[in-house]
Amino acid sequence: MTNRYKKYEKNYSEESFWQKINGVVHKLGRKSLEEVLILYYTLLSSQTPLHVKAVIIGALGYFICPIDVIPDVLPIIGYTDDAAVIATTIKIVAKAMVNHCEIEEFREKAQKTIKKLLG
């Protein structure tokens, strides 16, 4: 996973992340949006190990990248590859973070952010 999505790290920035979120907030399912935000908050944590942050940056870079395996502009299926990358990364992060901090804390932050985004 790390090497496969490493090339997408260059697409990640705080600004591009929030631009993408604001552009897809009503297109993504709530679960996918929550998982993306969990990764984002995990990335921001000082307790997250550097190697885990590298995996997250690659996955979020893939999410942000306009050119990926299945173009995001395609109705219904456009975000399925992004969702698969995010879900896989969540599993990797959950395993790696088991002794470092609680993912539930990030889930709560994600849910609060979703409420603000959706109104």
N, C-alpha and C positions, 0 to 999 in steps of 0.2 A: 504494500500500500504506500509506504513512504516514498520509495523511488518512483513508483508509477505516477504519482501526482505531484512530485517535487517540482516539475516544470511549471506548475500552476501557481507556485508561491509568488511569482512576480506579479500576479493579478490581484493579490490581496493588499488592501490598505483599508484603514478605518473608514475613510471617505467612500471608497468604492463599495465597501460592504453595506453601508447604510443606504447608498443610492440603490443598490440591488434590492435590499429589503423593502424599501419604500416602493420600488417598482413592481414587486411581485407579491406584496402582502395580501392582496385579494385573489391572487392566482394560485398560490401554494396552499396546500392543505394545512390545517392547524398543527397537526403532528409534525410535518416536515418543517414548518416555520419554528416550532418549539425546539426541534433538534438542532437546527442551524443556530438558534440563539443560545442553546446550551453550549455548543462548541465555542461560540463567541465569548461567552462569560468564562468558560474554562480557560480559554486563551489568555484572558485578562488577569487571571488569578496568579498571584505571586507563588502560590503553592504548586502550580502545575510545572512538572519537570520539562526541561528544554526539549527533550526528544518528543514529548507528547505535543508540545506547542508546534513543533515542526510538522507533525502529521496534521494537526488542525489547520495550520496555515495553508498547507497543500490542498486540503479538502475545501476550505472556504475559498481559496483561489479558484478551484475548479467550479464551485458554485457561482462565483462572480463572472468567470470567463464567458464571454458571449459565444465563443466557438468551442463546442464540446461534442461528444459522441452523438447525442440527439439534440438538435437545435431547440433552444427554449421557446422559439416562436411557434413551434408546432402545437396545435391544440391538443389537450389531454395528455399526450405522451412526452411533451417537451421537457418536463422536469423530472421524468422518471430516472434518468441516469444521475442527475444531481441528488435526488432523494436516496438512491442506492449508495452513492459515495458518502453522503452524510450519515446514513444509518450504519454503514460499515464503520465509519470513523467513530461514531458514538460507542459502538461495541469495543473498539480498540481502546478508546479513552477510558471507558468504564473499567476495563480490566487493569489498565495501567495506573489508574487513579485510586484504586481501592484502598491503598494505605496512605494516600496523601490528603484527600479531602472528600467532602460529600458532593456528589453530582446533584443530589436533591436540592441543595442550596442554589445551584445554577438553574435547575428546573423551575424553581419558584421565581427567580429573577426573570426567566424567559416568559413565564406565564403573565407576570405583571407587565412586561414589555408588550406582549401580544394584546393585552387589554387596552393599553394606551394606543397602540397602532390601529386597532380595529374600532376604537371609540366606545 
